[in-house]
Amino acid sequence: MTDILIVDDERDIRELVGDILRDEGFQTRLAGNSDDCMAAINEAPPALMILDIWLKDSRMDGIDILKSVKRDNPDIPIVIISGHGNIEIAVAAIKQGAYDFIEKPFNIDQLMVVIRRAMETSRLRRENSQLRRKEVSVTDMIGSSPAFKALKGQLDKVTKSNGRVMLTGPAGAGKEIAARYIHANSSRASGPFVSVNSASIEPDRMEEVLFGRESDARGVEPGLLEEAHGGVLYFDEVADMPLGTQSKILRVLVEQQFQRVGGSDKVRVDLRVISSTNRDLEAEIAHGTFREELYHRLNVVPIRVPGLEERREDIPELAKHFIAEANANQGLVARALSEEAEALLQTMHLPGNVRQLRNIIERALILGETHEPIDARELQGGEAPEDDEGRVVLSGGLATLPLREARELFEREYLLTQINRFGGNISRTATFVGMERSALHRKLKSLGVVTSNKAGARIAHIESQAAE
């Protein structure tokens, strides 16, 4: 895009600059007053503006136009020109976000140098924005389990709205991927997706990071709220946001505007807010660490993202996806998964959920120097599950029990593991363990194992423990 908007109340100057720029290969549009200028911007934002500060017979002067454009189109570089140049005007223009200030009568060569630098800045900003959007457009939702299908169905319902969404669930379950999926399939998909990690930003810098700042020395430095204009702002682990910042974010959600740190002008933003947490926000409210008003503003549409415990059927598919991803992004060998490795992954305790599963797969690919399928031993960190003679090594608990109790305990834990591995599907479990379905039902009943629905998934547990 090489479109330059020239705004000057002196016809001779705007036409002269326009002719010179067209000779240099740029496309130009001309405006002689503030109304024509704003109409041109609303029709199609230019790649760059050349703006005179003093506009005769106009509702707005150059500084007013500068403020308006930088509020709604912060990426447009603006070169200010003036025949009444002084240091105060230049400082005011730079403070409001102008790219540069040139005094009339200006040298054409000097103007061209500034314009080319500003156009390069504009190009780099667009490319960076496109790269960020391309990066966040990778929103792979992997799975086919009942719990996953229930989640995806809920996400699909909220993509077409502009309502605020609160994603809850254990750490590493994929809450940010769910947020990116909403963004990528919404009407704001062409806009930015800006993630705010509430836990990683120092509390005393939170407001500066979110709202930006203004200073005479450095001018306007936009914050994350302005970066998210027209798109989605994602608050990751919102429970970690400082209380003082919570009240200011609440005000932004109500008014859709804010002030930069050190500034006095109101900045309007158009954005959708998605939040996530792995903590009980109602308990945080009771403890006085989270504002109830903010909770109700953010929790318009609550969606729970299930952990891997509730969707173990998806683990082999996720693991294969991570293998293909590591091969494409890091050049690691695209190894297959052995049956033993698949079974182990589905039965492992993974408190880090999808994030932990990805790390396990990546570690196996990095450490493995073969094209052979990944075996179970590699997923256990290289620790051998058997001794040198191939005998199974009993855990301390089993080793101290009489045979009958040990057998019953083993059967109960084994069947619990297999049922959960197959998402509560009794038929598939019976086929795998080599039992008739009716015989498996009787065995489960005798061992006190029952299955129950949890967030769309069937989870097995011990009946006596559930009663407790």
ZAMARGU-4260 file (C-alpha; in steps of 0.2 Angstrom, whole numbers, plus 5000, padded with zeros to 4 digits):
<rodrens>
0) 5000/5000/5000 | 5008/5017/4994 | 4993/5028/4997 | 4997/5045/5005 | 4984/5057/5011
5) 4990/5076/5010 | 4980/5088/5021 | 4984/5107/5019 | 4973/5122/5017 | 4984/5130/5004
10) 4979/5122/4987 | 4996/5126/4979 | 5006/5117/4992 | 4995/5101/4993 | 4995/5100/4974
15) 5014/5103/4972 | 5017/5089/4985 | 5005/5078/4977 | 5013/5080/4960 | 5030/5076/4967
20) 5025/5061/4976 | 5016/5054/4961 | 5032/5057/4951 | 5040/5046/4964 | 5028/5032/4961
25) 5016/5035/4976 | 4997/5036/4975 | 4990/5052/4983 | 4974/5059/4989 | 4971/5078/4994
30) 4961/5086/5007 | 4960/5105/5011 | 4950/5104/5027 | 4947/5093/5042 | 4930/5087/5036
35) 4937/5081/5019 | 4952/5073/5028 | 4941/5063/5040 | 4930/5058/5026 | 4945/5051/5016
40) 4952/5042/5031 | 4935/5034/5035 | 4934/5029/5016 | 4951/5020/5017 | 4965/5023/5030
45) 4980/5029/5020 | 4998/5021/5022 | 5004/5038/5028 | 4998/5056/5031 | 5006/5073/5028
50) 4996/5085/5039 | 4997/5104/5041 | 4994/5110/5059 | 4985/5126/5054 | 4969/5122/5044
55) 4959/5138/5039 | 4940/5137/5041 | 4941/5119/5048 | 4932/5112/5063 | 4948/5103/5068
60) 4966/5109/5068 | 4981/5097/5064 | 4983/5092/5082 | 4965/5087/5084 | 4966/5077/5068
65) 4982/5069/5074 | 4974/5064/5091 | 4959/5057/5082 | 4969/5047/5069 | 4981/5040/5082
70) 4966/5034/5093 | 4957/5025/5079 | 4972/5021/5067 | 4988/5020/5078 | 4998/5012/5064
75) 4997/5026/5052 | 5013/5037/5052 | 5009/5055/5051 | 5022/5069/5046 | 5017/5086/5053
80) 5021/5101/5042 | 5019/5120/5048 | 5023/5137/5043 | 5023/5143/5061 | 5035/5131/5067
85) 5042/5132/5085 | 5049/5119/5098 | 5032/5119/5108 | 5022/5114/5092 | 5035/5101/5087
90) 5035/5093/5105 | 5016/5093/5106 | 5015/5084/5089 | 5028/5071/5093 | 5019/5069/5110
95) 5003/5065/5102 | 5011/5052/5091 | 5017/5061/5075 | 5031/5052/5066 | 5041/5068/5062
100) 5039/5087/5061 | 5044/5098/5046 | 5044/5117/5046 | 5038/5127/5030 | 5045/5131/5018
105) 5053/5114/5017 | 5066/5106/5007 | 5058/5093/4995 | 5073/5081/4997 | 5072/5082/5016
110) 5053/5079/5014 | 5056/5064/5003 | 5069/5056/5015 | 5056/5058/5029 | 5042/5051/5019
115) 5052/5036/5013 | 5057/5032/5031 | 5039/5034/5037 | 5033/5022/5023 | 5046/5009/5028
120) 5040/5010/5046 | 5022/5008/5040 | 5027/4993/5029 | 5037/4985/5044 | 5022/4987/5056
125) 5010/4979/5043 | 5022/4965/5040 | 5024/4962/5059 | 5006/4963/5062 | 5003/4950/5048
130) 5016/4939/5055 | 5008/4940/5072 | 4991/4936/5065 | 4998/4921/5054 | 5006/4914/5070
135) 4991/4915/5081 | 4980/4909/5067 | 4987/4891/5070 | 4972/4886/5082 | 4973/4867/5080
140) 4959/4859/5090 | 4964/4841/5091 | 4952/4827/5098 | 4937/4817/5095 | 4932/4812/5113
145) 4915/4816/5120 | 4922/4829/5132 | 4932/4837/5117 | 4916/4838/5106 | 4906/4846/5120
150) 4920/4859/5122 | 4921/4863/5103 | 4902/4864/5102 | 4902/4877/5116 | 4917/4887/5107
155) 4908/4887/5090 | 4892/4895/5098 | 4902/4910/5105 | 4913/4913/5089 | 4899/4923/5081
160) 4895/4934/5095 | 4905/4948/5104 | 4902/4942/5121 | 4915/4941/5134 | 4921/4923/5138
165) 4929/4916/5154 | 4938/4900/5151 | 4942/4889/5166 | 4951/4873/5168 | 4967/4865/5175
170) 4984/4872/5170 | 4990/4866/5153 | 4973/4860/5147 | 4973/4872/5132 | 4964/4887/5137
175) 4974/4899/5126 | 4971/4888/5111 | 4953/4888/5115 | 4954/4907/5115 | 4963/4908/5099
180) 4951/4896/5091 | 4937/4909/5096 | 4946/4923/5088 | 4951/4914/5072 | 4933/4909/5069
185) 4925/4926/5073 | 4922/4942/5064 | 4937/4949/5072 | 4949/4936/5064 | 4958/4949/5053
190) 4961/4959/5069 | 4975/4956/5082 | 4975/4943/5096 | 4985/4951/5110 | 4988/4940/5125
195) 4991/4947/5143 | 5000/4935/5155 | 4994/4943/5171 | 5006/4932/5181 | 5022/4937/5172
200) 5020/4956/5172 | 5027/4965/5188 | 5012/4973/5197 | 5020/4990/5197 | 5022/4989/5178
205) 5005/4982/5174 | 4996/4998/5171 | 5010/5005/5160 | 5010/4988/5150 | 4991/4988/5148
210) 4987/5007/5145 | 5004/5013/5138 | 5012/5029/5143 | 5015/5047/5137 | 5031/5058/5141
215) 5039/5073/5133 | 5055/5063/5131 | 5048/5047/5122 | 5031/5053/5116 | 5017/5041/5115
220) 5020/5023/5118 | 5004/5012/5115 | 5000/4999/5128 | 4992/4981/5125 | 4974/4988/5125
225) 4978/4999/5110 | 4987/4985/5101 | 4972/4974/5103 | 4960/4988/5095 | 4949/4979/5083
230) 4953/4962/5089 | 4954/4952/5105 | 4962/4955/5121 | 4966/4939/5131 | 4969/4939/5150
235) 4978/4923/5154 | 4977/4918/5172 | 4967/4934/5176 | 4966/4930/5195 | 4984/4935/5196
240) 4980/4953/5191 | 4983/4966/5204 | 4968/4973/5213 | 4972/4991/5208 | 4973/4986/5190
245) 4957/4976/5191 | 4947/4992/5196 | 4954/5001/5181 | 4951/4987/5169 | 4933/4986/5175
250) 4932/5005/5171 | 4938/5001/5153 | 4925/4987/5151 | 4912/4999/5156 | 4917/5015/5146
255) 4927/5007/5132 | 4940/5021/5135 | 4955/5024/5146 | 4970/5036/5149 | 4988/5032/5146
260) 5000/5033/5160 | 5006/5051/5161 | 4993/5057/5148 | 4977/5067/5150 | 4967/5062/5134
265) 4954/5048/5133 | 4959/5034/5121 | 4944/5024/5114 | 4946/5005/5110 | 4935/4992/5101
270) 4940/4975/5107 | 4933/4959/5113 | 4939/4952/5130 | 4942/4933/5133 | 4949/4928/5150
275) 4955/4912/5158 | 4960/4905/5175 | 4964/4889/5184 | 4958/4895/5201 | 4941/4897/5209
280) 4937/4915/5206 | 4922/4915/5218 | 4934/4909/5232 | 4946/4923/5227 | 4932/4935/5229
285) 4928/4928/5246 | 4946/4931/5251 | 4946/4949/5244 | 4959/4946/5231 | 4947/4948/5216
290) 4934/4961/5212 | 4916/4954/5211 | 4911/4967/5199 | 4925/4963/5187 | 4921/4944/5189
295) 4903/4947/5183 | 4909/4958/5168 | 4921/4945/5162 | 4911/4929/5166 | 4897/4933/5153
300) 4899/4916/5145 | 4908/4903/5156 | 4916/4888/5147 | 4926/4874/5155 | 4941/4867/5146
305) 4943/4849/5152 | 4960/4842/5157 | 4967/4826/5149 | 4960/4815/5163 | 4943/4818/5156
310) 4948/4815/5137 | 4961/4801/5138 | 4955/4795/5121 | 4962/4810/5113 | 4980/4807/5119
315) 4986/4796/5105 | 4979/4809/5092 | 4987/4823/5102 | 5004/4814/5103 | 5004/4811/5084
320) 5000/4829/5081 | 5015/4835/5092 | 5026/4823/5083 | 5021/4830/5066 | 5023/4848/5073
325) 5041/4845/5080 | 5046/4838/5063 | 5039/4853/5053 | 5045/4866/5065 | 5062/4859/5072
330) 5067/4846/5059 | 5065/4831/5072 | 5063/4814/5065 | 5044/4810/5063 | 5044/4794/5073
335) 5028/4783/5075 | 5021/4778/5092 | 5022/4760/5097 | 5007/4752/5104 | 5015/4751/5122
340) 5019/4769/5121 | 5001/4774/5116 | 4995/4763/5131 | 5007/4771/5143 | 5003/4789/5138
345) 4984/4785/5141 | 4988/4778/5158 | 5001/4791/5164 | 4997/4804/5177 | 4999/4820/5168
350) 4995/4835/5180 | 5002/4847/5167 | 4989/4840/5154 | 4992/4845/5136 | 5007/4855/5139
355) 5016/4841/5149 | 5011/4829/5135 | 5019/4840/5122 | 5035/4841/5133 | 5036/4822/5135
360) 5034/4819/5116 | 5047/4833/5112 | 5059/4826/5124 | 5058/4808/5117 | 5061/4815/5099
365) 5076/4825/5105 | 5084/4812/5114 | 5080/4798/5102 | 5093/4795/5088 | 5083/4782/5078
370) 5068/4781/5065 | 5061/4766/5076 | 5044/4769/5084 | 5044/4778/5101 | 5043/4764/5115
375) 5036/4765/5132 | 5054/4766/5140 | 5058/4783/5132 | 5042/4791/5138 | 5047/4786/5156
380) 5063/4796/5155 | 5073/4781/5151 | 5070/4772/5167 | 5068/4753/5165 | 5051/4746/5171
385) 5058/4729/5173 | 5074/4722/5181 | 5088/4714/5172 | 5080/4696/5172 | 5064/4703/5165
390) 5054/4701/5181 | 5041/4714/5186 | 5046/4724/5201 | 5032/4726/5213 | 5028/4742/5222
395) 5030/4742/5240 | 5011/4742/5243 | 5008/4727/5233 | 5023/4718/5240 | 5017/4719/5258
400) 4999/4712/5255 | 4993/4694/5255 | 4990/4687/5238 | 4971/4688/5238 | 4971/4707/5243
405) 4985/4711/5231 | 4976/4703/5217 | 4960/4712/5221 | 4970/4729/5222 | 4979/4726/5206
410) 4963/4721/5196 | 4954/4736/5203 | 4968/4748/5198 | 4971/4740/5181 | 4953/4740/5176
415) 4951/4758/5183 | 4966/4763/5172 | 4959/4754/5156 | 4941/4761/5158 | 4948/4779/5160
420) 4960/4776/5145 | 4945/4772/5134 | 4934/4786/5140 | 4922/4775/5150 | 4918/4764/5135
425) 4915/4747/5142 | 4914/4738/5126 | 4931/4744/5120 | 4939/4741/5137 | 4932/4723/5137
430) 4939/4720/5120 | 4956/4726/5126 | 4957/4716/5142 | 4950/4700/5134 | 4934/4699/5143
435) 4916/4697/5139 | 4906/4713/5142 | 4894/4705/5154 | 4909/4697/5163 | 4918/4714/5164
440) 4902/4722/5171 | 4901/4709/5185 | 4919/4711/5189 | 4918/4730/5190 | 4903/4728/5202
445) 4912/4716/5213 | 4927/4727/5214 | 4916/4743/5218 | 4921/4752/5202 | 4907/4763/5194
450) 4908/4776/5180 | 4900/4793/5180 | 4898/4808/5168 | 4910/4822/5170 | 4910/4837/5158
455) 4905/4825/5144 | 4917/4811/5148 | 4914/4795/5157 | 4926/4793/5172 | 4928/4778/5182
460) 4931/4778/5201 | 4929/4768/5217 | 4912/4767/5224 | 4917/4768/5242 | 4928/4783/5238
465) 4914/4792/5230 | 4903/4790/5245 | 4916/4797/5256
</rodrens>
